[in-house]
Amino acid sequence: MSESILGTSIPRTRVSRSALERNIARAAREAPGSAIDLRRDACGHGAPIVAEAARATGITTAIVDEGADPFGFAPAPDTALPLDAVFGLAGHGEPAMTLAAPVLQVKTLRAGDGVSYGYRHRAERDTRVALVSGGYAQGVARAIGSRAVVLFGDDEAPIIGRVAMDVCVVDIGGIDVGPRDEARFFGAARPDLLRAWADATGWTELELAAVVGLSVPREEVA
């Protein structure tokens, strides 16, 4: 059975401080003297978290939104560490952000039954599906329906039908999944998951992660 996230019914992001530190240190070696870019809450990754990670690696300057807290950094010109490298996106470093959400309900889907808006997806066989928290209101792009997967532990399960406002439907088949178990949309150790979102939407991984990070609660992890 996958990990349980009791006590919540909404998706949330986890931002890894250690991954940020490794990414920033690597990027700083390739572009010495560059600042850390903390604008728009560090692209949804959390300006306080990213600021502390940058300070731990010896960064002393930052670019911030007008009127925003500089977090003790000196102001910098527009020369900043590449954002993809800082956040581990688009093949650079390791992903710092993980998007996870709880399963709300599990039900049986019979062959021919349709799911989600317009019943665009109909089951080819009897199966089991999970209703997972997280939809386009939380930054889960509508275009990834039937084009991306989520993880339950190490098991992959496809998102089927159209992504709704606050939920999506996942075909879990025989995977041992129940209410309150955790689904991971993208994140650590699986950069290909967010890449599938980029392929489906035409957006960059940075844009997609920023929208999610600015739309759901966030927690810092090691």
C-alpha angles and dihedrals in degrees: 000000000000124000116288123230100195119187099036136083098181134075120257139184126236116206117200114222093195093051090051092051093051092046094047093047090051093047092047091055089055095044108027117193095026122136130235114251110225099168120135091017089307091304091307095307093106121268094224092052094045092044092055092047091050093048090051089058094050101261110151105177133060143183112224138174115271109280093008126133108272090206090226095303124131114248114262138199119248095286106111137158111272108271095220089056094047094051098035097246137145094020097314121120120318126316110263096191128065122187113208132173138179127250108246100188142356123209142163119260117202124214108278096021115132129220137206129352114356093355088260088161120055123183115252091201141006109289144146124257134194125215103220125196114245132073140161091299087065095045098267097141115238092221094067093072108122089000105077141042138221127216129238101189102308094335120104121216125181124240106234132200124001121330108246129213097272106003145036133204121238127193103228098171107180098346112128100246131147140170114302093020114132127255118193117209097187141331146091118035093001110075089157091073095066089039087062089056090052092050091049097046107030088233122123121254089245092055092048094048092047093054092049093045092052093047107051138042116278135210131189119234133181 
